[in-house]
Every structure is written in structure tokens, then in C-alpha cells.
Amino acid sequence: MTKTPAVSIGLTNPKSPTNVGAVMRAAGCYRVDSVFYTGERYDRAARFHTDTKSVSREIPLTGVNCLLDQIPEGMQVVCVDLIEGAVPLPEFQHPQQAIYIFGPEDGTISQQVIDRADAVVYVPTVGCMNLAASVNVLLYDRLAKSADCVAGDELIRQSRDANNKVQVRESGGA
């Protein structure tokens, strides 16, 4: 029996509570186990409720002094940012257990964290995406490359909005 992959997200001093809320929503959609963040900016702005699906009740969102202190044995560190020498995300093979560390919206990941990373990847876009968009793209890439991807109508029924009952019907002609 194989061990279930453990996936954590590390946010380096996130600037925007809206982005952290969107990261939490992505964490719920892609079954992330935990989200950690450093810095004080999010704490100051946390009174704005941006976790619209209340994912933080199921997935811990924890403020820490150092993201590197949150790495259990066997978990690989994958930094995701526009860093020279990084591997483009389409070429990257995700480890089974990983903490994905993202830079802030207005800065980057420290050299100390980059030096500790098992891999450094970037999303090959023209210009930079915001934090939440980067997390969503990374997690989707992990899912798309996974052999354990769950799909089908049952997942759709469980995941869609209560107002969505639309179905694809067989075409009767033009």
C-alpha cells in the first residue's frame, strides 16, 4: 500500500489577504494538507474574511517564523518563483511529498530557502502572475501529472455549485 502524498504550501510574507483566501480555496480544491505563511502583513489584514469556502476550518493556515522549520522528514522543498536557473513547470516531475514555497507578491524567496530547495521551478509566463494564480497553476500541474487523478461525474456532482444541474447530452443532429 502506497502512502498518500503529503502536500503543503508555504507562503513567504504574503501581502494580500485576498490572495491568501484564494490560496486557501485552491488548497481545498486540490486537497492540500496544510498552508504555512511567514511575515506580519497577512496577520494585520486577516480581519478581512477572504476564505470564501471556509477551507481554513479543514486545512490549517499557520503563521510561522521560518518555513524551513515546517518540513517533516521525507518531504521535499520545491520553490516556485521566477528564479534564474529554475526548471520550467511543464518539465518538472512532482515529488510524492512536497512543500511548495512561493515568494511574496512584491518580492521573492530568500537565497537561504532557495539554497535549501530540492527543486526550484517557475511558470513560464510572460510577466509574473499573482500569488494565488501561481498556486492554482502549480497545484493543477501536480494534479494533471498525477496517476491518482480522480475524475468523473460523481466528482462533478460533489464539487459543483448547488445551482448547477447542467449536463452534456448526446447530440440529436445539427
C-alpha positions as CSV (number, residue, x, y, z in Angstrom):
1,M,0.0,0.0,0.0
2,T,1.4,3.4,-1.0
3,K,1.4,6.3,1.3
4,T,-0.9,9.2,0.4
5,P,1.1,12.2,-0.9
6,A,1.6,14.9,1.7
7,V,1.3,18.4,0.2
8,S,1.9,21.7,2.0
9,I,2.1,25.2,0.7
10,G,4.5,27.8,2.2
11,L,3.8,31.5,1.5
12,T,6.7,33.9,2.1
13,N,5.3,37.1,3.7
14,P,2.1,37.3,1.7
15,K,1.0,40.8,1.1
16,S,-2.7,40.4,0.2
17,P,-5.4,38.8,2.4
18,T,-7.4,38.3,-0.8
19,N,-4.6,36.2,-2.3
20,V,-4.3,34.2,0.9
21,G,-8.0,33.5,0.8
22,A,-7.7,32.4,-2.8
23,V,-4.7,30.2,-1.9
24,M,-6.9,28.5,0.8
25,R,-9.6,27.9,-1.7
26,A,-7.1,26.3,-4.1
27,A,-5.7,24.2,-1.2
28,G,-9.2,22.8,-0.6
29,C,-9.8,22.2,-4.3
30,Y,-6.5,20.3,-4.7
31,R,-6.5,18.5,-1.4
32,V,-3.5,20.3,0.2
33,D,-2.8,19.2,3.8
34,S,-1.6,22.5,5.3
35,V,-0.7,26.1,4.5
36,F,2.0,28.0,6.3
37,Y,3.0,31.6,6.0
38,T,5.7,33.9,7.3
39,G,5.7,37.7,8.0
40,E,3.3,40.0,9.6
41,R,1.4,41.5,6.7
42,Y,-1.2,38.8,6.5
43,D,-1.9,38.9,10.2
44,R,-2.5,42.6,10.1
45,A,-5.0,42.2,7.2
46,A,-6.6,38.8,8.3
47,R,-9.7,40.5,9.7
48,F,-10.9,40.7,6.1
49,H,-12.6,37.4,5.6
50,T,-11.3,36.2,2.2
51,D,-11.6,32.4,2.7
52,T,-15.0,32.2,1.0
53,K,-15.3,28.5,1.3
54,S,-14.1,28.4,4.9
55,V,-11.4,26.0,4.0
56,S,-9.3,27.1,6.9
57,R,-11.6,25.1,9.2
58,E,-10.4,21.9,7.5
59,I,-6.9,22.8,6.3
60,P,-4.6,24.6,8.9
61,L,-3.4,28.0,8.0
62,T,-0.5,28.6,10.3
63,G,1.8,31.6,10.8
64,V,5.4,30.6,11.4
65,N,8.8,32.3,11.7
66,C,10.6,30.1,9.2
67,L,9.1,27.9,6.5
68,L,12.1,25.6,6.6
69,D,11.2,24.6,10.2
70,Q,7.9,23.1,8.9
71,I,9.5,20.3,6.8
72,P,8.9,16.8,8.1
73,E,11.3,14.0,7.2
74,G,10.9,12.8,3.6
75,M,9.2,15.9,2.4
76,Q,10.9,17.7,-0.5
77,V,11.2,21.5,-0.7
78,V,10.1,22.9,-4.0
79,C,10.4,26.7,-4.5
80,V,8.1,28.3,-7.1
81,D,9.2,31.7,-8.3
82,L,10.9,33.5,-11.3
83,I,14.4,32.5,-10.2
84,E,17.3,32.3,-12.7
85,G,18.3,28.7,-13.3
86,A,14.8,27.3,-12.3
87,V,13.1,24.5,-14.2
88,P,10.1,25.3,-16.3
89,L,7.0,23.8,-14.7
90,P,5.9,21.8,-17.8
91,E,9.3,19.9,-17.5
92,F,9.0,19.3,-13.7
93,Q,8.2,15.9,-12.1
94,H,6.5,16.5,-8.8
95,P,7.7,14.5,-5.8
96,Q,5.2,12.4,-3.8
97,Q,5.6,14.5,-0.7
98,A,6.4,18.3,-1.1
99,I,6.1,21.6,0.5
100,Y,5.8,24.2,-2.3
101,I,7.2,27.5,-1.2
102,F,6.1,30.7,-3.0
103,G,7.5,34.2,-2.9
104,P,5.5,37.3,-2.0
105,E,3.6,39.4,-4.5
106,D,6.2,42.2,-4.2
107,G,9.4,40.3,-3.7
108,T,11.0,36.8,-3.9
109,I,12.1,33.8,-1.9
110,S,15.2,34.3,0.2
111,Q,18.5,32.9,-1.0
112,Q,18.7,30.8,2.2
113,V,15.4,29.0,1.2
114,I,16.4,28.6,-2.4
115,D,19.7,27.1,-1.3
116,R,17.8,24.5,0.8
117,A,15.4,23.6,-2.0
118,D,15.3,20.2,-3.6
119,A,13.9,21.9,-6.8
120,V,13.2,25.4,-8.0
121,V,10.6,25.8,-10.7
122,Y,8.8,28.6,-12.5
123,V,5.7,29.0,-14.5
124,P,6.9,30.1,-18.0
125,T,4.6,33.1,-18.5
126,V,5.4,36.5,-19.9
127,G,5.4,38.6,-16.8
128,C,4.6,37.4,-13.4
129,M,1.3,36.0,-12.1
130,N,-0.1,36.9,-8.7
131,L,0.4,34.6,-5.7
132,A,-3.0,32.8,-5.9
133,A,-2.8,32.3,-9.6
134,S,0.7,30.8,-9.2
135,V,-0.5,28.4,-6.5
136,N,-3.5,27.3,-8.6
137,V,-1.4,26.7,-11.7
138,L,1.2,24.7,-9.7
139,L,-1.4,22.5,-8.0
140,Y,-3.3,21.9,-11.2
141,D,0.0,20.8,-12.9
142,R,0.6,18.4,-10.0
143,L,-2.9,17.0,-10.4
144,A,-2.7,16.7,-14.2
145,K,0.6,14.8,-13.9
146,S,-0.6,12.5,-11.1
147,A,-1.6,8.9,-11.7
148,D,-4.1,9.3,-8.8
149,C,-6.2,11.9,-10.5
150,V,-9.9,11.3,-9.6
151,A,-12.3,12.3,-12.3
152,G,-15.9,11.6,-13.4
153,D,-19.5,12.6,-13.0
154,E,-19.5,11.8,-9.3
155,L,-16.7,14.2,-8.6
156,I,-18.6,16.8,-10.7
157,R,-21.8,16.3,-8.6
158,Q,-19.9,16.6,-5.4
159,S,-17.9,19.7,-6.5
160,R,-20.3,21.9,-8.4
161,D,-22.4,24.7,-7.1
162,A,-26.0,23.8,-6.0
163,N,-27.4,25.9,-8.8
164,N,-25.6,23.9,-11.5
165,K,-27.5,21.0,-12.8
166,V,-26.5,21.2,-16.4
167,Q,-25.4,18.0,-18.2
168,V,-23.8,17.2,-21.5
169,R,-26.5,15.5,-23.6
170,E,-26.0,13.4,-26.7
171,S,-26.5,15.4,-29.8
172,G,-29.5,14.5,-31.9
173,G,-28.0,16.1,-35.0
174,A,-27.3,19.5,-36.3
